[in-house]
Amino acid sequence: MDFTVIVPFGATSWCEGIIGDGCGGGRIFFTCKDTLNVYDPTTKEMMTLLENLQEPQSISKKRCHLLFTCKQKKMTFDLSKMSLIED
């Protein structure tokens, strides 16, 4: 099977939501400048989830949680609640 992921121009890090692994299956999550964004390749819509991040560096996804690192701080965004989980 040939599969191509299109990452928006300027993305500093990205990960793909696996279908059947909770929230956001099939969508592409990425950081760009100081924002956390999601792109849905089916509808071709993009949405900003968080703004004013300080130097986002990496991102991964596990079930309904987006795990990402900004500068030297690890953060979690809950997709089911569409909010940042405060430590």
Backbone hydrogen bonds, N-H to C=O, Kabsch-Sander energy under -0.5 kcal/mol:
donor,donor_aa,acceptor,acceptor_aa,energy
3,F,1,M,-0.5
6,I,4,T,-0.5
7,V,5,V,-0.7
11,A,8,P,-1.8
12,T,31,T,-2.9
13,S,31,T,-0.9
15,C,29,F,-2.5
17,G,27,R,-3.4
21,D,18,I,-1.9
25,G,22,G,-0.5
26,G,17,G,-3.6
27,R,24,G,-1.8
28,I,39,Y,-2.8
29,F,15,C,-2.9
29,F,27,R,-0.5
30,F,37,N,-2.2
31,T,13,S,-2.4
32,C,35,T,-1.9
34,D,32,C,-0.6
35,T,32,C,-1.8
36,L,50,L,-2.3
37,N,30,F,-3.3
38,V,47,M,-2.4
39,Y,28,I,-2.7
40,D,45,E,-2.8
44,K,40,D,-2.3
45,E,40,D,-0.8
47,M,38,V,-2.5
49,L,36,L,-3.2
49,L,47,M,-0.5
50,L,36,L,-1.6
53,L,34,D,-2.8
55,E,53,L,-0.8
57,Q,69,T,-3.3
58,S,69,T,-1.0
60,S,67,L,-2.5
62,K,65,H,-2.6
65,H,62,K,-2.2
66,L,77,F,-2.8
67,L,60,S,-2.9
67,L,65,H,-0.6
68,F,66,L,-0.5
68,F,75,M,-2.5
69,T,58,S,-1.8
70,C,73,K,-3.0
71,K,55,E,-2.4
72,Q,70,C,-0.5
73,K,70,C,-3.5
75,M,68,F,-3.3
76,T,85,I,-0.6
77,F,66,L,-2.6
78,D,83,S,-3.0
79,L,64,C,-3.3
79,L,77,F,-0.7
80,S,64,C,-0.5
82,M,78,D,-1.3
83,S,78,D,-1.5
85,I,76,T,-3.1
86,E,84,L,-0.7
